[in-house]
């Protein structure tokens, strides 16, 4: 008994995909994955910037608590590393936060004269240059009145998110 066929497609007809169909599907998957990866990278940048702003605010709070406990000496000359920081040893913060990308400490300069630090300048460089947080930060210029033992001040112009007391 002969097999019924419709122009070459019968029971024994083609059971797979053509090379063109496979290439089209692979191209579509490639395009979709590149779009997803681009949006994930943007979300990661926003997340790291949000953490930087949060870290600066946390350090600012610890500095204000330190100042309230040490009104005669004022702010610390350095915030140091976690082990040596006067903010940690004084119990004002559990650990000194670091930049999520580089692992380096945030910019800090104690301002004043001699060893009495009456002000400070604290900041972090953001990845997204049009971040909304940059609209409400201090944008302070570098100061020459540095406390003895403090590092040099930095310019707080964008994309640096910076705060002062």
C-alpha positions in Angstrom: 0.0 0.0 0.0 1.5 3.4 -1.0 2.1 6.2 1.5 -0.1 9.2 1.2 2.0 12.3 0.6 1.3 16.0 0.0 4.1 17.2 -2.3 6.9 15.5 -0.4 5.5 15.8 3.1 4.2 12.5 4.3 4.8 10.2 7.2 8.4 10.0 6.2 8.7 13.8 5.6 11.0 16.4 7.2 11.1 16.2 11.0 13.6 19.0 11.8 14.3 22.7 11.4 16.1 24.2 8.5 19.3 26.0 8.9 17.7 29.3 8.2 15.1 28.8 10.9 17.8 28.0 13.4 19.8 31.0 12.5 16.8 33.3 12.8 16.0 32.0 16.3 19.6 32.3 17.4 19.7 35.9 16.1 16.5 36.8 17.9 17.9 35.3 21.2 21.1 37.2 20.7 19.3 40.5 20.3 17.0 39.9 23.3 19.9 38.9 25.5 21.9 42.0 24.6 19.0 44.2 25.5 18.6 42.5 28.8 22.3 42.7 29.6 22.3 46.5 28.8 19.4 47.1 31.2 21.0 45.0 33.9 24.2 47.0 33.7 22.3 50.2 34.1 20.5 48.8 37.1 23.8 47.8 38.7 25.2 51.3 38.2 22.1 52.8 39.9 22.4 50.3 42.7 26.0 51.1 43.4 25.3 54.8 43.3 22.4 54.4 45.7 24.8 52.5 48.1 27.4 55.3 47.8 24.8 58.0 48.7 23.6 55.8 51.6 27.2 55.2 52.8 28.0 58.9 52.8 24.8 59.7 54.8 25.7 56.9 57.3 29.2 58.3 57.7 27.8 61.8 58.0 25.6 60.6 60.9 28.6 58.9 62.6 30.6 62.1 62.2 27.9 64.2 63.8 27.6 61.7 66.7 31.4 61.8 67.2 31.3 65.6 67.2 28.6 65.7 69.8 30.7 63.4 72.0 33.9 65.4 71.4 32.9 69.1 71.2 36.4 70.4 72.2 38.4 68.6 69.5 35.6 68.5 66.9 35.6 66.1 64.0 38.3 63.4 63.6 41.2 64.3 61.4 40.8 61.0 59.4 38.1 58.4 59.3 40.7 55.7 58.7 40.1 52.1 58.1 37.6 50.0 60.1 40.2 48.8 62.6 41.8 52.2 63.3 38.9 54.5 62.8 37.9 56.7 65.8 34.3 56.4 64.5 34.5 52.6 65.0 36.5 52.5 68.2 34.1 55.1 69.7 31.1 53.0 68.8 29.5 55.5 66.4 29.5 53.1 63.4 30.2 49.4 63.2 32.4 49.5 60.1 33.7 52.2 57.7 31.9 51.7 54.4 34.0 51.5 51.2 33.2 52.2 47.5 31.3 49.1 46.2 33.3 49.1 42.9 36.8 49.9 44.0 36.8 48.9 47.7 38.6 52.2 48.5 37.5 54.6 51.2 35.3 57.6 50.4 36.9 61.1 50.2 37.2 62.9 53.5 38.9 66.0 54.7 38.7 67.5 58.2 38.5 71.3 58.0 39.6 73.8 60.6 42.8 75.1 62.0 45.5 73.2 63.9 44.0 70.1 65.6 40.6 71.6 66.2 38.4 70.4 63.3 35.3 72.4 63.2 34.0 71.1 59.8 34.5 68.4 57.3 34.0 67.6 53.6 32.9 64.0 52.8 32.1 62.7 49.3 31.8 59.8 46.8 32.2 59.8 43.1 29.0 58.5 41.4 28.9 56.5 38.1 25.8 58.1 36.7 26.6 61.8 36.1 23.0 62.9 36.0 22.0 61.2 39.2 19.2 63.1 41.0 21.2 63.0 44.3 23.7 65.4 42.7 21.0 68.1 42.6 20.9 68.4 46.4 24.5 67.8 47.5 26.9 70.5 48.7 29.1 71.0 45.6 31.8 72.5 47.8 35.0 73.7 46.4 38.3 72.4 47.8 39.2 74.3 51.0 42.7 75.3 52.2 41.9 75.3 55.9 42.9 71.7 56.6 43.3 70.3 60.1 46.7 68.9 61.1 46.9 65.2 60.1 44.0 65.4 57.6 44.3 64.6 53.9 44.0 67.3 51.2 40.5 68.5 50.4 38.8 67.7 47.1 36.5 69.6 44.8 33.0 68.4 45.3 31.8 69.3 41.8 29.6 66.7 40.0 29.8 63.8 39.6 31.0 63.8 43.3 28.2 63.5 45.8 29.5 65.5 48.7 28.2 66.7 52.1 29.3 69.2 54.8 27.9 69.8 58.2 
